[in-house]
Amino acid sequence: MDYVKAFVVGGIICALVQILMDNTKLMPGRIMVILVVSGAVLGAVGLYQPFADWAGAGASVPLLGFGNTLWKGVKKAVDQEGLLGIFKGGLTASSAGICGALVFGYICSLIFKPKMKD
């Protein structure tokens, strides 16, 4: 049942983002920033973590979850190290995901050849 719940929640998030992309003139980069910032804000006000606990990977994998992870890392680092934690905490908390994205992106760039559109 956890897999079904994660699939449905992740699908709903993706569908809402697709609706946003189709019905606005926002560029994909701006929508990604909106998602990350929204996750951080929802985490800061205490709404995202209960949702992520309930939805599992359906809420923690999308960009909203990345924003929440950044927020949790910054909060923890500021509590431990003070003002310097603002700069270190988010990257420390999300370093595994960032590293994975870079490594797998590089591997895919070696395997697949891009095609230019005419």
N, C-alpha and C positions, 0 to 999 in steps of 0.2 A: 504494500500500500504506500510505503514511503516513496518508491520510485514513481508511482502514478501521481502522487501529490506534487513531487518535484517537477515532473514533466508538465503537469497542468499549470502550475504557478509560473514556471519559466516560459511556457508557451503564451500565457496571458501577458506577461511582461513584454515579450517579443512582439505580440500582436498589437499592444498599445503603442509601442515604439514605431511599428510599421505604420499604424494609423497616423501618428504624429509626422512621420516622414512623408506620407502621401498627401496629407491635408495642409501642410505648411510649406513655406519656402526655406525652412531651416536646412542648412547643409549638415551632412552626417557628422562632421567633426563637432559642430555646436551641439548636436543632439547627444553625442557621447559625453561632452562636458556637462550638459544638463543632467544626464544620468548619474555621473560620478558625484557631482555636487549634491544632487538630490539624496543619494545614498548617505553622504556625509552628514547632511542636515537632518535627515530622518534618524540617523544614528545618534546625533548630538542631542536631539530632543527625546531620545529613548523609545522611539517607535519601531525602528528597523530590527533591532536584535530579537524582540519577541516574535516578529514576523519571520525572521530567518530561522529561529529555533523551530517554529512550526512548519515552515515550508522546506527546510533543508537546502539541498543544492539548487533547487528551483529559485531560491532567493539569494543564495550566496555566490553563485557563479556569474550571473549577469553583472553589468557595470554598476548597478546599484549596490551590489555586494562589495565591489571593489572600493567604492566610495566609503562604505561602512567600515571596511577593513582599514582604510587610511585613517578614518576618524578614530577608531579604537587605538591604533598605533600611536597617533599624535597625543591622544589623551593620556595613555599610559606613560609615554616618554616625558610629557610635561609634568606629570605627577612625580616622576622619578628624578628628572634632570633639570627641570625648570624651563626657561625660555628656549634653550637649545633643542629641547624635545620637539618643538614645532617643526624644525627642519629635519630631524633624524627619525622621528617616530613613524611617520607614514611609510617611508621607504623601508625601514626595518621590518615593519609588520607585513608588508606586501612584497618583500624581496623575492620569495620563492616564486610567486606568480609572475612577477616582472621578468625574472631570469628565465623561467619556462617559456614565456612568450617570445623572448629574444632568441633563445636556442632553437625552439621549434620553427620560428619564422626563418631563421638562417638555414636550417636543414631543408625546409620547403623551397627556399630560394635556390638551393643547389640541385634539387630534384626536378623542379618544374621550370620551364622556360617561358618567360612572359611573351605575349604576342601583342604587337602594336596594332591599334585599330586604324584602319585607313579612312 
